[in-house]
């Protein structure tokens, strides 16, 4: 647990001394192959099984169908860690091709619909081996600590783009590390990391 606590603290201690503009931060950086490292997880390389070992926590895995108009619209396979070292929540979106997702959907338990229209289905036992071997495509953190625009700038420098969303939310984008941070007074902060586009 100490190792995970150090890693998560490294992400959420918002000081300029912990971030270097050249993407050489010890906890959040892009390697020579273009893969983003976050909390010790390598996007596009680490499997769900490896992520559980790294985070020292067990994931809740399910298929989700997000409705049209939702930012994630479509069928997704996600692993949810309700609380790692500092009570941060982590959601991993797993890279599985659509044909395999549709096959998993056929084996999945009856869907449960949330108030926001999202359908959740438990994975069938015959698909669990494939699920745990699947690689992590995106990582989203919901910190237990408050995050402000000033925190982000101190930690990651000036954003490449700032967008005003509905309901008083703001989105801050950092292209070099594939970060989309959404902050708002009435909602929990979310930090979504994905592999940045490879330079041409």
C-alpha positions as CSV (number, residue, x, y, z in Angstrom):
1,X,0.0,0.0,0.0
2,X,2.9,2.4,0.7
3,X,4.0,2.2,-2.9
4,X,0.5,3.0,-4.2
5,X,0.2,5.9,-1.7
6,X,3.5,7.4,-2.9
7,X,2.3,7.1,-6.6
8,X,-1.1,8.7,-6.0
9,X,0.4,11.4,-3.8
10,X,2.8,12.1,-6.7
11,X,-0.2,12.8,-8.9
12,X,-2.1,15.0,-6.4
13,X,0.7,17.0,-4.8
14,X,0.1,20.0,-7.1
15,X,3.5,21.7,-7.1
16,X,5.7,22.7,-10.0
17,X,8.6,20.8,-8.5
18,X,6.9,17.5,-9.3
19,X,6.3,18.2,-13.0
20,X,8.7,18.9,-15.8
21,X,7.4,20.3,-19.1
22,X,9.5,17.8,-21.1
23,X,7.2,15.0,-20.0
24,X,9.8,13.5,-17.6
25,X,7.7,13.5,-14.5
26,X,8.3,10.3,-12.6
27,X,4.6,9.5,-12.3
28,X,3.0,10.9,-15.5
29,X,5.0,10.8,-18.7
30,X,5.0,9.5,-22.3
31,X,7.7,6.9,-23.1
32,X,9.6,6.6,-26.4
33,X,6.9,4.3,-27.8
34,X,4.2,6.9,-27.2
35,X,2.6,5.2,-24.2
36,X,1.5,7.3,-21.3
37,X,2.5,6.2,-17.8
38,X,0.0,7.1,-15.0
39,X,0.1,5.6,-11.5
40,X,2.5,3.0,-12.8
41,X,0.0,1.8,-15.4
42,X,1.1,2.0,-19.0
43,X,-1.8,2.9,-21.3
44,X,-2.0,0.5,-24.3
45,X,0.3,-2.0,-22.6
46,X,-0.7,-2.9,-19.1
47,X,-3.4,-5.5,-18.7
48,X,-6.3,-5.2,-16.1
49,X,-4.6,-8.1,-14.2
50,X,-1.4,-6.0,-14.0
51,X,-3.3,-2.9,-13.0
52,X,-4.9,-4.6,-10.1
53,X,-1.4,-5.6,-8.9
54,X,-0.1,-2.1,-9.4
55,X,-3.0,-0.4,-7.6
56,X,-3.2,-3.2,-5.0
57,X,-6.9,-3.2,-5.3
58,X,-9.6,-5.4,-6.8
59,X,-11.6,-3.9,-9.7
60,X,-15.4,-4.1,-10.4
61,X,-15.7,-5.0,-14.1
62,X,-18.8,-4.5,-16.2
63,X,-20.0,-3.7,-19.7
64,X,-21.7,-0.3,-20.1
65,X,-24.0,1.0,-22.8
66,X,-23.9,4.8,-22.9
67,X,-26.8,6.5,-24.6
68,X,-26.5,8.8,-27.7
69,X,-25.4,12.3,-26.7
70,X,-23.3,11.0,-23.8
71,X,-19.5,11.8,-24.0
72,X,-18.8,8.0,-24.1
73,X,-21.8,7.0,-26.3
74,X,-21.7,3.3,-27.2
75,X,-20.7,-0.1,-25.7
76,X,-17.7,0.1,-23.3
77,X,-15.8,-2.3,-21.1
78,X,-14.7,-0.7,-17.8
79,X,-13.0,-1.6,-14.6
80,X,-13.9,0.5,-11.5
81,X,-11.6,0.8,-8.5
82,X,-13.8,2.4,-5.8
83,X,-11.0,3.5,-3.6
84,X,-7.2,3.2,-3.9
85,X,-4.6,4.5,-1.4
86,X,-5.8,8.0,-0.8
87,X,-9.5,7.2,-1.5
88,X,-9.2,8.3,-5.1
89,X,-11.5,6.5,-7.4
90,X,-10.1,5.1,-10.7
91,X,-11.9,4.0,-13.8
92,X,-10.1,2.0,-16.5
93,X,-11.5,1.7,-20.0
94,X,-10.3,-1.5,-21.5
95,X,-9.3,-1.9,-25.2
96,X,-11.5,-4.6,-26.7
97,X,-12.6,-4.7,-30.3
98,X,-16.3,-4.2,-31.0
99,X,-16.9,-7.8,-32.2
100,X,-15.5,-9.2,-28.9
101,X,-17.6,-6.6,-26.9
102,X,-20.8,-7.8,-28.7
103,X,-19.9,-11.4,-27.9
104,X,-19.4,-10.5,-24.3
105,X,-22.8,-8.6,-24.3
106,X,-24.5,-11.9,-25.3
107,X,-23.0,-13.7,-22.2
108,X,-23.6,-10.8,-19.8
109,X,-26.1,-10.7,-17.0
110,X,-29.4,-8.8,-17.4
111,X,-28.7,-5.0,-17.7
112,X,-29.5,-2.5,-15.0
113,X,-30.4,1.0,-16.1
114,X,-29.2,4.0,-14.1
115,X,-31.1,7.2,-13.8
116,X,-28.8,8.8,-16.4
117,X,-29.8,6.2,-19.0
118,X,-26.6,4.2,-18.8
119,X,-27.0,0.4,-18.9
120,X,-24.7,-1.8,-16.8
121,X,-24.2,-5.5,-17.4
122,X,-22.1,-7.9,-15.3
123,X,-19.5,-10.0,-17.3
124,X,-20.3,-13.6,-17.9
125,X,-17.9,-16.1,-16.3
126,X,-16.7,-17.4,-19.7
127,X,-15.3,-14.0,-20.6
128,X,-13.4,-13.1,-17.4
129,X,-10.1,-14.5,-18.6
130,X,-10.3,-12.2,-21.7
131,X,-11.3,-9.3,-19.6
132,X,-8.3,-9.6,-17.2
133,X,-6.0,-10.0,-20.2
134,X,-7.3,-6.8,-21.9
135,X,-5.1,-3.8,-22.0
136,X,-5.9,-0.5,-20.4
137,X,-6.8,2.2,-23.0
138,X,-7.8,5.1,-20.8
139,X,-7.5,6.0,-17.2
140,X,-9.9,8.3,-15.3
141,X,-9.3,9.5,-11.8
142,X,-11.8,11.1,-9.5
143,X,-9.6,12.6,-6.7
144,X,-10.6,12.7,-3.1
145,X,-8.8,16.1,-2.9
146,X,-10.2,19.3,-4.3
147,X,-8.6,20.3,-7.6
148,X,-8.6,23.8,-9.0
149,X,-7.4,25.4,-12.2
150,X,-4.5,26.8,-10.2
151,X,-3.6,23.3,-9.0
152,X,-3.6,22.1,-12.6
153,X,-1.4,24.9,-13.8
154,X,1.1,24.5,-10.9
155,X,1.2,20.7,-11.6
156,X,1.1,20.6,-15.4
157,X,1.7,24.1,-16.7
158,X,-0.6,26.2,-18.8
159,X,-3.3,24.1,-20.6
160,X,-3.3,23.9,-24.4
161,X,-7.0,24.5,-24.5
162,X,-9.8,25.6,-22.0
163,X,-13.4,24.9,-22.9
164,X,-16.5,26.1,-21.1
165,X,-19.0,23.3,-20.6
166,X,-22.6,23.3,-19.3
167,X,-23.6,23.5,-15.6
168,X,-20.6,25.7,-14.7
169,X,-18.0,23.1,-15.7
170,X,-14.7,23.9,-17.3
171,X,-12.5,21.5,-19.3
172,X,-8.7,21.8,-19.4
173,X,-6.7,19.9,-22.1
174,X,-3.1,19.0,-22.0
175,X,-2.2,17.4,-25.4
176,X,1.3,16.3,-24.5
177,X,0.1,13.9,-21.8
178,X,-3.4,13.2,-23.1
179,X,-5.1,14.8,-20.2
180,X,-8.6,16.2,-20.1
181,X,-9.5,17.6,-16.7
182,X,-13.1,18.6,-16.0
183,X,-13.7,20.9,-13.0
184,X,-16.9,22.4,-11.6
185,X,-18.2,23.7,-8.3
186,X,-21.1,21.3,-8.1
187,X,-19.4,18.2,-9.4
188,X,-16.4,16.1,-8.5
189,X,-13.2,16.8,-10.5
190,X,-12.3,14.2,-13.1
191,X,-9.0,13.7,-14.8
192,X,-9.0,11.5,-17.9
193,X,-5.7,10.3,-19.4
194,X,-5.3,8.7,-22.8
195,X,-2.3,8.1,-25.0
196,X,-1.5,11.3,-26.9
197,X,-1.5,11.2,-30.8
198,X,1.9,10.1,-32.2
199,X,3.7,12.9,-34.0
200,X,3.7,12.6,-37.8
